[in-house]
Amino acid sequence: MILYHYAPSRGAEVAVEMYGDYEGYVQTDGYEVYDRACDGAKNVVHVGCFAHARRRFHDAHRNSKKAGSAEEAIATIARLYRVENQRKVYKDPQEFAAERRRHWNQF
């Protein structure tokens, strides 16, 4: 499910209230308030997005004078993006996971 919720405040209390008794994964952008909100939620696993993770590696690569692991991380994320671009819409999450593994093993 994708949920968009507007609130005039950007505080953690808005997210905590929305979570209610939800249990599962919550994917958000890099805004720190979600870390605090998820830490206080029972049975909620906070997951980020690769766009925000990739940005940090890109910044590290740009600011470093040495080639290294930042480039490897950026290349790995690029491979994941290619896999995601090739996928079709799946109704069954298990089928999607199997297809993702199949594509990943081709790299």
N, CA, C and O atoms as a MOPAC input file, in Angstrom:
PM7 MOZYME 1SCF
protein

 N      0.84300 1    -1.16800 1     0.00000 1
 C      0.00000 1     0.00000 1     0.00000 1
 C      0.89000 1     1.23400 1     0.00000 1
 O      1.94000 1     1.25300 1     0.64200 1
 N      0.47700 1     2.23000 1    -0.70200 1
 C      1.13600 1     3.53200 1    -0.67600 1
 C      0.15600 1     4.49700 1    -0.03800 1
 O     -1.00100 1     4.58700 1    -0.44700 1
 N      0.62800 1     5.21600 1     0.96700 1
 C     -0.23600 1     6.13600 1     1.69200 1
 C      0.37700 1     7.51500 1     1.67600 1
 O      1.55600 1     7.68400 1     1.98600 1
 N     -0.41600 1     8.49400 1     1.31700 1
 C      0.00700 1     9.88300 1     1.43500 1
 C     -0.90700 1    10.51900 1     2.46000 1
 O     -2.13100 1    10.44500 1     2.34500 1
 N     -0.31900 1    11.13600 1     3.45100 1
 C     -1.09700 1    11.77200 1     4.51000 1
 C     -0.53000 1    13.15900 1     4.74700 1
 O      0.66600 1    13.30900 1     4.99300 1
 N     -1.37900 1    14.17200 1     4.67500 1
 C     -0.91900 1    15.53300 1     4.94900 1
 C     -1.23000 1    15.89200 1     6.39000 1
 O     -2.31000 1    15.59400 1     6.90000 1
 N     -0.27500 1    16.53200 1     7.03600 1
 C     -0.48000 1    17.09600 1     8.36800 1
 C      0.29200 1    18.40900 1     8.42800 1
 O      1.37400 1    18.50800 1     7.84800 1
 N     -0.22600 1    19.39600 1     9.10100 1
 C      0.47500 1    20.68600 1     9.15800 1
 C      1.78400 1    20.61500 1     9.95300 1
 O      2.65000 1    21.47500 1     9.79300 1
 N      1.93100 1    19.61400 1    10.79600 1
 C      3.15100 1    19.43600 1    11.58000 1
 C      4.02100 1    18.36200 1    10.94600 1
 O      3.50800 1    17.41800 1    10.34500 1
 N      5.33300 1    18.50200 1    11.07500 1
 C      6.25700 1    17.47100 1    10.58200 1
 C      6.84700 1    16.67800 1    11.74300 1
 O      7.87400 1    16.01700 1    11.58700 1
 N      6.20300 1    16.74000 1    12.90700 1
 C      6.71500 1    16.08300 1    14.10100 1
 C      6.46100 1    14.58900 1    14.11400 1
 O      5.61300 1    14.07900 1    13.38100 1
 N      7.21300 1    13.89300 1    14.96400 1
 C      7.10600 1    12.44100 1    15.08500 1
 C      5.73100 1    12.00400 1    15.54700 1
 O      5.28600 1    10.90600 1    15.21300 1
 N      5.05700 1    12.84100 1    16.30500 1
 C      3.74000 1    12.45000 1    16.83200 1
 C      2.73200 1    12.16400 1    15.72200 1
 O      1.82700 1    11.35100 1    15.90900 1
 N      2.87300 1    12.81300 1    14.58500 1
 C      1.96500 1    12.56500 1    13.45800 1
 C      2.14900 1    11.13900 1    12.95300 1
 O      1.17200 1    10.42100 1    12.73900 1
 N      3.39700 1    10.73100 1    12.76500 1
 C      3.67100 1     9.36800 1    12.29400 1
 C      3.25400 1     8.33500 1    13.32400 1
 O      2.65900 1     7.31600 1    12.97300 1
 N      3.56000 1     8.58400 1    14.58900 1
 C      3.19800 1     7.63100 1    15.64600 1
 C      1.68600 1     7.44200 1    15.68200 1
 O      1.20200 1     6.32000 1    15.83200 1
 N      0.95000 1     8.52100 1    15.54800 1
 C     -0.51900 1     8.43500 1    15.54200 1
 C     -1.01600 1     7.64000 1    14.33600 1
 O     -1.95800 1     6.85500 1    14.44900 1
 N     -0.38400 1     7.84400 1    13.19100 1
 C     -0.78600 1     7.11000 1    11.99000 1
 C     -0.51500 1     5.61900 1    12.11200 1
 O     -1.30800 1     4.80400 1    11.64200 1
 N      0.60400 1     5.25400 1    12.74200 1
 C      0.94800 1     3.84000 1    12.87400 1
 C     -0.10200 1     3.08800 1    13.67200 1
 O     -0.44700 1     1.95400 1    13.33900 1
 N     -0.61000 1     3.71400 1    14.72200 1
 C     -1.62700 1     3.05700 1    15.53300 1
 C     -1.19300 1     1.66000 1    15.92600 1
 O     -0.14400 1     1.48500 1    16.54500 1
 N     -1.99700 1     0.65600 1    15.56900 1
 C     -1.65400 1    -0.73400 1    15.90000 1
 C     -1.08800 1    -1.48500 1    14.68900 1
 O     -1.03800 1    -2.71500 1    14.68100 1
 N     -0.66300 1    -0.73300 1    13.66800 1
 C     -0.06800 1    -1.34700 1    12.47900 1
 C      1.18800 1    -2.12100 1    12.85600 1
 O      1.97300 1    -1.67000 1    13.69100 1
 N      1.37700 1    -3.27900 1    12.24500 1
 C      2.58800 1    -4.07100 1    12.39300 1
 C      3.11100 1    -4.39300 1    11.00200 1
 O      2.36100 1    -4.86700 1    10.14700 1
 N      4.38800 1    -4.14000 1    10.77300 1
 C      4.97100 1    -4.44900 1     9.48100 1
 C      6.06100 1    -3.46300 1     9.12900 1
 O      6.68500 1    -2.86200 1    10.00400 1
 N      6.28300 1    -3.30400 1     7.83400 1
 C      7.34000 1    -2.44700 1     7.32400 1
 C      6.78700 1    -1.07900 1     6.96900 1
 O      5.67200 1    -0.94800 1     6.46400 1
 N      7.59900 1    -0.06000 1     7.24700 1
 C      7.27000 1     1.31000 1     6.85200 1
 C      8.47900 1     1.85500 1     6.11100 1
 O      9.56900 1     1.96200 1     6.67500 1
 N      8.28100 1     2.20000 1     4.84300 1
 C      9.36800 1     2.76500 1     4.05000 1
 C      9.15600 1     4.26300 1     3.95900 1
 O      8.07000 1     4.72800 1     3.61300 1
 N     10.20400 1     5.01500 1     4.27300 1
 C     10.10700 1     6.47000 1     4.27100 1
 C     11.33200 1     7.06700 1     3.59300 1
 O     12.27000 1     6.36500 1     3.21400 1
 N     11.28800 1     8.37600 1     3.45500 1
 C     12.47400 1     9.06800 1     2.95500 1
 C     13.45900 1     9.23800 1     4.11400 1
 O     13.29200 1     8.61200 1     5.16100 1
 N     14.46600 1    10.06200 1     3.93900 1
 C     15.53200 1    10.18700 1     4.92700 1
 C     15.25500 1    11.14500 1     6.07000 1
 O     16.16000 1    11.43400 1     6.85300 1
 N     14.05000 1    11.64200 1     6.18900 1
 C     13.73900 1    12.60100 1     7.24700 1
 C     13.85500 1    11.92000 1     8.61700 1
 O     13.20300 1    10.90500 1     8.86100 1
 N     14.68200 1    12.47700 1     9.50900 1
 C     15.04000 1    11.83500 1    10.77800 1
 C     13.85700 1    11.56500 1    11.70000 1
 O     13.91300 1    10.64900 1    12.52000 1
 N     12.80500 1    12.33500 1    11.58100 1
 C     11.67100 1    12.17200 1    12.49600 1
 C     11.06400 1    10.77300 1    12.38200 1
 O     10.51100 1    10.25900 1    13.35500 1
 N     11.16000 1    10.15600 1    11.21100 1
 C     10.60900 1     8.81300 1    11.04100 1
 C     11.40800 1     7.78600 1    11.84100 1
 O     10.84900 1     6.79800 1    12.31700 1
 N     12.70900 1     8.01500 1    11.99100 1
 C     13.50900 1     7.11500 1    12.82900 1
 C     12.97100 1     7.11700 1    14.25500 1
 O     12.78000 1     6.06000 1    14.85600 1
 N     12.73000 1     8.29900 1    14.78800 1
 C     12.21100 1     8.39900 1    16.15900 1
 C     10.81200 1     7.81200 1    16.26600 1
 O     10.49200 1     7.14400 1    17.25000 1
 N      9.98800 1     8.05200 1    15.27600 1
 C      8.61100 1     7.53400 1    15.31000 1
 C      8.59900 1     6.01800 1    15.24300 1
 O      7.82900 1     5.37300 1    15.95400 1
 N      9.43700 1     5.44300 1    14.40300 1
 C      9.47900 1     3.98200 1    14.27300 1
 C     10.09200 1     3.32700 1    15.50100 1
 O      9.69500 1     2.22500 1    15.87900 1
 N     11.05300 1     3.99500 1    16.12300 1
 C     11.65500 1     3.43900 1    17.34000 1
 C     10.60900 1     3.27400 1    18.43300 1
 O     10.70100 1     2.35600 1    19.24800 1
 N      9.61600 1     4.15600 1    18.45600 1
 C      8.58700 1     4.08300 1    19.48600 1
 C      7.41000 1     3.20000 1    19.11200 1
 O      6.53500 1     2.95900 1    19.94300 1
 N      7.36900 1     2.71500 1    17.88100 1
 C      6.23000 1     1.90400 1    17.42500 1
 C      6.53100 1     0.42200 1    17.66000 1
 O      7.64000 1    -0.05400 1    17.41800 1
 N      5.52500 1    -0.27900 1    18.13200 1
 C      5.68000 1    -1.70700 1    18.40800 1
 C      5.52900 1    -2.49300 1    17.10500 1
 O      4.57500 1    -2.28200 1    16.35600 1
 N      6.46600 1    -3.39300 1    16.83800 1
 C      6.41600 1    -4.28700 1    15.67600 1
 C      6.39700 1    -3.55200 1    14.33800 1
 O      5.79100 1    -4.02800 1    13.37800 1
 N      7.04900 1    -2.40800 1    14.27000 1
 C      7.20300 1    -1.67700 1    13.01700 1
 C      8.68400 1    -1.68900 1    12.66000 1
 O      9.53100 1    -1.32700 1    13.47600 1
 N      8.98800 1    -2.10500 1    11.43700 1
 C     10.35900 1    -2.11600 1    10.94600 1
 C     10.48800 1    -0.96600 1     9.95000 1
 O      9.79400 1    -0.92200 1     8.93500 1
 N     11.37500 1    -0.05200 1    10.25800 1
 C     11.59100 1     1.11600 1     9.40200 1
 C     12.62400 1     0.77800 1     8.34300 1
 O     13.74800 1     0.39100 1     8.66300 1
 N     12.24400 1     0.92400 1     7.08600 1
 C     13.17000 1     0.69400 1     5.98300 1
 C     13.27400 1     1.97900 1     5.16900 1
 O     12.30000 1     2.71600 1     5.01200 1
 N     14.45500 1     2.22700 1     4.66500 1
 C     14.68200 1     3.42300 1     3.86900 1
 C     14.54100 1     3.13000 1     2.38800 1
 O     14.10500 1     2.05100 1     1.98700 1
 N     14.91500 1     4.10200 1     1.59600 1
 C     14.85100 1     3.91600 1     0.15200 1
 C     16.25700 1     4.03300 1    -0.42200 1
 O     17.11200 1     4.71900 1     0.13800 1
 N     16.48500 1     3.36100 1    -1.53500 1
 C     17.81200 1     3.37500 1    -2.13200 1
 C     18.18000 1     4.74500 1    -2.68600 1
 O     19.36600 1     5.06000 1    -2.78800 1
 N     17.21100 1     5.55900 1    -3.04200 1
 C     17.55700 1     6.89000 1    -3.55000 1
 C     18.28100 1     7.69800 1    -2.47800 1
 O     19.25600 1     8.39100 1    -2.76900 1
 N     17.80500 1     7.60700 1    -1.24400 1
 C     18.46000 1     8.34700 1    -0.16700 1
 C     19.78100 1     7.70000 1     0.23600 1
 O     20.74600 1     8.40100 1     0.53900 1
 N     19.83300 1     6.37900 1     0.24200 1
 C     21.09100 1     5.69400 1     0.55400 1
 C     22.13400 1     5.99800 1    -0.51400 1
 O     23.29400 1     6.27200 1    -0.20500 1
 N     21.70700 1     5.94600 1    -1.77600 1
 C     22.63000 1     6.20300 1    -2.87700 1
 C     23.19600 1     7.61500 1    -2.78100 1
 O     24.37200 1     7.83100 1    -3.07300 1
 N     22.38400 1     8.56200 1    -2.38300 1
 C     22.83600 1     9.95500 1    -2.26200 1
 C     24.00800 1    10.06400 1    -1.29400 1
 O     24.96000 1    10.80000 1    -1.55300 1
 N     23.94400 1     9.33700 1    -0.18000 1
 C     25.04000 1     9.37000 1     0.79900 1
 C     26.32800 1     8.78300 1     0.20600 1
 O     27.41600 1     9.31700 1     0.42100 1
 N     26.19600 1     7.68900 1    -0.53500 1
 C     27.38000 1     7.11200 1    -1.17700 1
 C     27.92600 1     8.04900 1    -2.25000 1
 O     29.14100 1     8.18000 1    -2.40300 1
 N     27.03400 1     8.69900 1    -2.99000 1
 C     27.45600 1     9.65300 1    -4.01400 1
 C     28.23700 1    10.79600 1    -3.37000 1
 O     29.28300 1    11.20500 1    -3.87400 1
 N     27.71900 1    11.30900 1    -2.25200 1
 C     28.42300 1    12.38900 1    -1.54700 1
 C     29.79900 1    11.92500 1    -1.06100 1
 O     30.78000 1    12.66300 1    -1.15900 1
 N     29.86300 1    10.69900 1    -0.53700 1
 C     31.15100 1    10.16700 1    -0.07100 1
 C     32.12400 1    10.03000 1    -1.23600 1
 O     33.30300 1    10.35700 1    -1.10100 1
 N     31.64300 1     9.55200 1    -2.36900 1
 C     32.49500 1     9.40500 1    -3.55400 1
 C     32.99400 1    10.77000 1    -4.03500 1
 O     34.16900 1    10.92700 1    -4.36900 1
 N     32.10700 1    11.73400 1    -4.06600 1
 C     32.46800 1    13.07100 1    -4.53800 1
 C     33.49300 1    13.74000 1    -3.61500 1
 O     34.37700 1    14.46000 1    -4.07800 1
 N     33.36600 1    13.49700 1    -2.31000 1
 C     34.24300 1    14.15700 1    -1.34200 1
 C     35.54600 1    13.40700 1    -1.08000 1
 O     36.43600 1    13.92900 1    -0.40900 1
 N     35.66300 1    12.19400 1    -1.60200 1
 C     36.85600 1    11.38900 1    -1.36900 1
 C     37.84800 1    11.57200 1    -2.50500 1
 O     37.46500 1    11.77300 1    -3.65700 1
 N     39.10400 1    11.49900 1    -2.16900 1
 C     40.14100 1    11.58400 1    -3.19300 1
 C     40.57800 1    10.19200 1    -3.64600 1
 O     41.40700 1    10.06400 1    -4.54700 1
 N     40.01700 1     9.14200 1    -3.02000 1
 C     40.39600 1     7.76600 1    -3.34100 1
 C     39.20000 1     7.00500 1    -3.89700 1
 O     38.05900 1     7.22500 1    -3.49000 1
 N     39.48300 1     6.11000 1    -4.83200 1
 C     38.44500 1     5.19500 1    -5.29900 1
 C     38.23300 1     4.16100 1    -4.20000 1
 O     39.16600 1     3.80400 1    -3.48100 1
 N     37.00500 1     3.68700 1    -4.08000 1
 C     36.79300 1     2.71400 1    -3.01500 1
 C     35.38400 1     2.18100 1    -2.94800 1
 O     34.69000 1     2.05700 1    -3.95700 1
 N     34.98400 1     1.87300 1    -1.74300 1
 C     33.72500 1     1.17900 1    -1.52000 1
 C     32.50300 1     2.01000 1    -1.90500 1
 O     31.45200 1     1.44800 1    -2.21200 1
 N     32.62200 1     3.32800 1    -1.89400 1
 C     31.47800 1     4.14800 1    -2.29500 1
 C     31.10800 1     3.85400 1    -3.75000 1
 O     29.92800 1     3.77300 1    -4.08800 1
 N     32.10900 1     3.69800 1    -4.59800 1
 C     31.83700 1     3.36400 1    -6.00500 1
 C     31.19300 1     1.99100 1    -6.12800 1
 O     30.29500 1     1.79300 1    -6.94600 1
 N     31.64800 1     1.05100 1    -5.32100 1
 C     31.07500 1    -0.29400 1    -5.35400 1
 C     29.60900 1    -0.26300 1    -4.91400 1
 O     28.76500 1    -0.93300 1    -5.50800 1
 N     29.31600 1     0.50400 1    -3.89000 1
 C     27.92700 1     0.61700 1    -3.42100 1
 C     27.04300 1     1.26000 1    -4.48500 1
 O     25.91900 1     0.80900 1    -4.70800 1
 N     27.53200 1     2.30000 1    -5.13700 1
 C     26.76500 1     2.96500 1    -6.19400 1
 C     26.49300 1     1.99700 1    -7.33600 1
 O     25.38500 1     1.97400 1    -7.87300 1
 N     27.48700 1     1.19900 1    -7.71500 1
 C     27.30700 1     0.21100 1    -8.79000 1
 C     26.28600 1    -0.85800 1    -8.39300 1
 O     25.47400 1    -1.27800 1    -9.21800 1
 N     26.32600 1    -1.29200 1    -7.14200 1
 C     25.36900 1    -2.30100 1    -6.66400 1
 C     23.95200 1    -1.75100 1    -6.68700 1
 O     23.02500 1    -2.44200 1    -7.10800 1
 N     23.78000 1    -0.52700 1    -6.24300 1
 C     22.45700 1     0.09400 1    -6.26600 1
 C     21.97700 1     0.25100 1    -7.70300 1
 O     20.78900 1     0.07200 1    -7.97400 1
 N     22.86800 1     0.58200 1    -8.62600 1
 C     22.49800 1     0.69600 1   -10.04000 1
 C     21.98000 1    -0.63700 1   -10.57100 1
 O     21.02200 1    -0.67200 1   -11.34300 1
 N     22.62300 1    -1.74200 1   -10.15400 1
 C     22.14900 1    -3.06700 1   -10.56900 1
 C     20.74800 1    -3.33100 1   -10.01800 1
 O     19.88900 1    -3.86100 1   -10.72200 1
 N     20.52500 1    -2.96400 1    -8.77400 1
 C     19.18600 1    -3.13800 1    -8.19400 1
 C     18.14100 1    -2.31400 1    -8.95200 1
 O     17.02600 1    -2.78000 1    -9.18600 1
 N     18.50700 1    -1.09900 1    -9.33000 1
 C     17.58600 1    -0.27000 1   -10.12300 1
 C     17.23900 1    -0.94500 1   -11.44400 1
 O     16.08300 1    -0.93400 1   -11.86800 1
 N     18.25100 1    -1.53600 1   -12.09700 1
 C     17.98600 1    -2.22100 1   -13.37100 1
 C     17.02900 1    -3.39100 1   -13.16800 1
 O     16.12800 1    -3.60500 1   -13.97900 1
 N     17.21900 1    -4.14300 1   -12.09500 1
 C     16.32200 1    -5.25900 1   -11.79900 1
 C     14.90000 1    -4.73800 1   -11.59600 1
 O     13.94800 1    -5.30100 1   -12.13600 1
 N     14.76100 1    -3.68600 1   -10.83400 1
 C     13.42500 1    -3.13400 1   -10.56600 1
 C     12.77000 1    -2.61600 1   -11.84200 1
 O     11.55500 1    -2.73100 1   -12.00000 1
 N     13.55100 1    -2.05100 1   -12.74600 1
 C     12.99700 1    -1.54800 1   -14.00200 1
 C     12.51400 1    -2.66600 1   -14.91400 1
 O     11.64700 1    -2.44000 1   -15.75800 1
 N     13.05500 1    -3.86000 1   -14.75900 1
 C     12.68400 1    -4.98800 1   -15.60900 1
 C     11.45900 1    -5.73900 1   -15.09200 1
 O     10.85900 1    -6.52500 1   -15.82600 1
 N     11.09600 1    -5.50900 1   -13.86800 1
 C     10.03500 1    -6.33000 1   -13.28100 1
 C      8.65600 1    -5.91200 1   -13.77800 1
 O      8.44100 1    -4.77500 1   -14.19800 1
 N      7.74800 1    -6.84800 1   -13.71800 1
 C      6.35900 1    -6.56400 1   -14.03300 1
 C      5.59400 1    -6.47200 1   -12.72100 1
 O      6.18400 1    -6.62700 1   -11.65200 1
 N      4.32200 1    -6.22700 1   -12.78300 1
 C      3.50200 1    -6.13100 1   -11.57500 1
 C      3.11400 1    -7.53200 1   -11.12800 1
 O      2.57700 1    -8.31900 1   -11.90700 1
 N      3.38900 1    -7.83200 1    -9.88000 1
 C      3.07000 1    -9.14100 1    -9.31300 1
 C      2.00700 1    -8.98300 1    -8.23500 1
 O      2.05200 1    -8.05700 1    -7.42500 1
 N      1.06500 1    -9.88900 1    -8.24100 1
 C      0.05100 1    -9.88100 1    -7.19100 1
 C      0.54400 1   -10.63200 1    -5.95700 1
 O      0.12000 1   -10.34600 1    -4.83700 1
 N      1.43100 1   -11.58400 1    -6.16900 1
 C      1.94000 1   -12.40800 1    -5.07600 1
 C      3.33600 1   -11.92800 1    -4.67400 1
 O      4.25000 1   -11.96400 1    -5.49800 1
 N      3.52400 1   -11.48400 1    -3.43800 1
 C      4.84500 1   -11.00600 1    -3.00700 1
 C      5.93800 1   -12.07000 1    -3.11100 1
 O      7.09600 1   -11.73600 1    -3.36100 1
 N      5.59200 1   -13.33600 1    -2.92600 1
 C      6.58700 1   -14.40400 1    -3.02000 1
 C      7.09100 1   -14.54900 1    -4.46100 1
 O      8.27600 1   -14.78200 1    -4.69700 1
 N      6.17100 1   -14.40700 1    -5.41000 1
 C      6.55300 1   -14.47500 1    -6.82200 1
 C      7.49400 1   -13.32000 1    -7.17200 1
 O      8.48000 1   -13.50600 1    -7.88600 1
 N      7.18200 1   -12.14100 1    -6.66700 1
 C      8.02600 1   -10.97100 1    -6.90000 1
 C      9.42100 1   -11.19200 1    -6.31100 1
 O     10.42200 1   -10.90200 1    -6.96700 1
 N      9.49300 1   -11.69900 1    -5.08400 1
 C     10.78600 1   -11.93300 1    -4.43700 1
 C     11.61000 1   -12.95400 1    -5.22200 1
 O     12.81500 1   -12.77800 1    -5.39600 1
 N     10.96700 1   -14.01100 1    -5.69200 1
 C     11.67300 1   -15.02900 1    -6.47400 1
 C     12.20200 1   -14.43700 1    -7.77800 1
 O     13.32800 1   -14.73100 1    -8.17800 1
 N     11.41300 1   -13.62100 1    -8.42900 1
 C     11.83800 1   -12.98800 1    -9.68400 1
 C     13.00000 1   -12.03200 1    -9.44100 1
 O     13.93900 1   -11.97100 1   -10.23400 1
 N     12.93100 1   -11.29600 1    -8.35100 1
 C     14.02400 1   -10.38100 1    -8.01000 1
 C     15.31100 1   -11.17000 1    -7.78200 1
 O     16.36400 1   -10.76700 1    -8.27600 1
 N     15.25700 1   -12.27600 1    -7.05400 1
 C     16.44600 1   -13.10200 1    -6.82200 1
 C     16.98700 1   -13.65600 1    -8.14700 1
 O     18.19800 1   -13.69100 1    -8.36300 1
 N     16.08700 1   -14.08500 1    -9.02000 1
 C     16.50500 1   -14.63300 1   -10.30700 1
 C     17.27500 1   -13.58400 1   -11.10300 1
 O     18.33700 1   -13.87600 1   -11.65300 1
 N     16.74900 1   -12.37200 1   -11.16600 1
 C     17.42600 1   -11.29900 1   -11.89200 1
 C     18.74700 1   -10.92100 1   -11.22500 1
 O     19.75000 1   -10.68900 1   -11.90100 1
 N     18.73800 1   -10.86200 1    -9.90100 1
 C     19.95500 1   -10.46400 1    -9.18800 1
 C     21.07700 1   -11.45300 1    -9.47100 1
 O     22.23100 1   -11.05000 1    -9.61600 1
 N     20.75700 1   -12.73200 1    -9.55000 1
 C     21.78400 1   -13.75000 1    -9.78700 1
 C     22.37200 1   -13.66800 1   -11.19600 1
 O     23.40200 1   -14.28600 1   -11.46800 1
 N     21.74100 1   -12.92400 1   -12.08200 1
 C     22.27800 1   -12.77300 1   -13.43500 1
 C     23.43200 1   -11.76800 1   -13.48800 1
 O     24.18500 1   -11.74300 1   -14.46200 1
 N     23.57200 1   -10.95500 1   -12.46300 1
 C     24.62500 1    -9.92800 1   -12.48100 1
 C     25.93700 1   -10.46200 1   -11.99100 1
 O     26.92300 1    -9.72700 1   -11.94300 1

